[in-house]
Amino acid sequence: MEFFDTINRTAIMVIPQQLFYDWLNSIEPGTGDDEMANKEKDSYNLPPARF
């Protein structure tokens, strides 16, 4: 069995909601279509919190 090193990080996912796409379409029509809504998801790893 192979073990991996532990990474002390917090992952967050940024998933745009319909309100974001409505705003995007009001600025630049055609950029916030349904196909884009199904693809656009970002995740970020944050360093550990220091209290």
Biotite code that builds the C-alpha atoms (Angstrom):
import biotite.structure as struc

atoms = struc.array([
    struc.Atom([0.000, 0.000, 0.000], chain_id="A", res_id=1, res_name="MET", atom_name="CA", element="C"),
    struc.Atom([1.341, 3.409, -0.976], chain_id="A", res_id=2, res_name="GLU", atom_name="CA", element="C"),
    struc.Atom([0.918, 6.430, 1.308], chain_id="A", res_id=3, res_name="PHE", atom_name="CA", element="C"),
    struc.Atom([0.875, 10.028, 0.223], chain_id="A", res_id=4, res_name="PHE", atom_name="CA", element="C"),
    struc.Atom([2.066, 13.085, 2.100], chain_id="A", res_id=5, res_name="ASP", atom_name="CA", element="C"),
    struc.Atom([-0.660, 15.096, 3.780], chain_id="A", res_id=6, res_name="THR", atom_name="CA", element="C"),
    struc.Atom([-1.189, 18.648, 2.566], chain_id="A", res_id=7, res_name="ILE", atom_name="CA", element="C"),
    struc.Atom([-2.594, 20.969, 5.203], chain_id="A", res_id=8, res_name="ASN", atom_name="CA", element="C"),
    struc.Atom([-4.842, 23.138, 3.026], chain_id="A", res_id=9, res_name="ARG", atom_name="CA", element="C"),
    struc.Atom([-8.485, 24.127, 2.734], chain_id="A", res_id=10, res_name="THR", atom_name="CA", element="C"),
    struc.Atom([-10.136, 23.810, -0.665], chain_id="A", res_id=11, res_name="ALA", atom_name="CA", element="C"),
    struc.Atom([-12.960, 26.099, -1.722], chain_id="A", res_id=12, res_name="ILE", atom_name="CA", element="C"),
    struc.Atom([-15.060, 25.865, -4.877], chain_id="A", res_id=13, res_name="MET", atom_name="CA", element="C"),
    struc.Atom([-16.328, 28.975, -6.647], chain_id="A", res_id=14, res_name="VAL", atom_name="CA", element="C"),
    struc.Atom([-19.467, 28.127, -8.611], chain_id="A", res_id=15, res_name="ILE", atom_name="CA", element="C"),
    struc.Atom([-21.207, 31.064, -10.316], chain_id="A", res_id=16, res_name="PRO", atom_name="CA", element="C"),
    struc.Atom([-24.968, 31.291, -9.820], chain_id="A", res_id=17, res_name="GLN", atom_name="CA", element="C"),
    struc.Atom([-27.655, 32.543, -12.215], chain_id="A", res_id=18, res_name="GLN", atom_name="CA", element="C"),
    struc.Atom([-27.474, 36.081, -10.820], chain_id="A", res_id=19, res_name="LEU", atom_name="CA", element="C"),
    struc.Atom([-23.842, 36.301, -11.934], chain_id="A", res_id=20, res_name="PHE", atom_name="CA", element="C"),
    struc.Atom([-24.725, 35.181, -15.476], chain_id="A", res_id=21, res_name="TYR", atom_name="CA", element="C"),
    struc.Atom([-27.619, 37.663, -15.622], chain_id="A", res_id=22, res_name="ASP", atom_name="CA", element="C"),
    struc.Atom([-25.215, 40.457, -14.632], chain_id="A", res_id=23, res_name="TRP", atom_name="CA", element="C"),
    struc.Atom([-22.611, 39.241, -17.148], chain_id="A", res_id=24, res_name="LEU", atom_name="CA", element="C"),
    struc.Atom([-25.181, 39.211, -19.955], chain_id="A", res_id=25, res_name="ASN", atom_name="CA", element="C"),
    struc.Atom([-26.272, 42.751, -19.060], chain_id="A", res_id=26, res_name="SER", atom_name="CA", element="C"),
    struc.Atom([-22.689, 43.967, -19.544], chain_id="A", res_id=27, res_name="ILE", atom_name="CA", element="C"),
    struc.Atom([-21.703, 41.853, -22.547], chain_id="A", res_id=28, res_name="GLU", atom_name="CA", element="C"),
    struc.Atom([-24.618, 40.011, -24.191], chain_id="A", res_id=29, res_name="PRO", atom_name="CA", element="C"),
    struc.Atom([-23.977, 36.396, -25.167], chain_id="A", res_id=30, res_name="GLY", atom_name="CA", element="C"),
    struc.Atom([-21.088, 35.760, -22.774], chain_id="A", res_id=31, res_name="THR", atom_name="CA", element="C"),
    struc.Atom([-23.080, 34.133, -19.962], chain_id="A", res_id=32, res_name="GLY", atom_name="CA", element="C"),
    struc.Atom([-24.828, 31.360, -21.872], chain_id="A", res_id=33, res_name="ASP", atom_name="CA", element="C"),
    struc.Atom([-26.049, 28.008, -20.463], chain_id="A", res_id=34, res_name="ASP", atom_name="CA", element="C"),
    struc.Atom([-23.103, 26.087, -21.910], chain_id="A", res_id=35, res_name="GLU", atom_name="CA", element="C"),
    struc.Atom([-20.687, 28.291, -19.989], chain_id="A", res_id=36, res_name="MET", atom_name="CA", element="C"),
    struc.Atom([-22.689, 27.805, -16.783], chain_id="A", res_id=37, res_name="ALA", atom_name="CA", element="C"),
    struc.Atom([-22.093, 24.059, -16.947], chain_id="A", res_id=38, res_name="ASN", atom_name="CA", element="C"),
    struc.Atom([-18.317, 24.434, -17.369], chain_id="A", res_id=39, res_name="LYS", atom_name="CA", element="C"),
    struc.Atom([-17.277, 27.334, -15.149], chain_id="A", res_id=40, res_name="GLU", atom_name="CA", element="C"),
    struc.Atom([-16.219, 26.016, -11.761], chain_id="A", res_id=41, res_name="LYS", atom_name="CA", element="C"),
    struc.Atom([-12.980, 26.940, -10.043], chain_id="A", res_id=42, res_name="ASP", atom_name="CA", element="C"),
    struc.Atom([-11.332, 25.507, -6.969], chain_id="A", res_id=43, res_name="SER", atom_name="CA", element="C"),
    struc.Atom([-8.668, 27.153, -4.857], chain_id="A", res_id=44, res_name="TYR", atom_name="CA", element="C"),
    struc.Atom([-6.368, 25.783, -2.186], chain_id="A", res_id=45, res_name="ASN", atom_name="CA", element="C"),
    struc.Atom([-5.888, 28.155, 0.726], chain_id="A", res_id=46, res_name="LEU", atom_name="CA", element="C"),
    struc.Atom([-2.984, 28.038, 3.140], chain_id="A", res_id=47, res_name="PRO", atom_name="CA", element="C"),
    struc.Atom([-3.778, 26.915, 6.691], chain_id="A", res_id=48, res_name="PRO", atom_name="CA", element="C"),
    struc.Atom([-5.280, 29.565, 8.945], chain_id="A", res_id=49, res_name="ALA", atom_name="CA", element="C"),
    struc.Atom([-3.011, 31.011, 11.612], chain_id="A", res_id=50, res_name="ARG", atom_name="CA", element="C"),
    struc.Atom([-4.817, 32.173, 14.713], chain_id="A", res_id=51, res_name="PHE", atom_name="CA", element="C"),
])
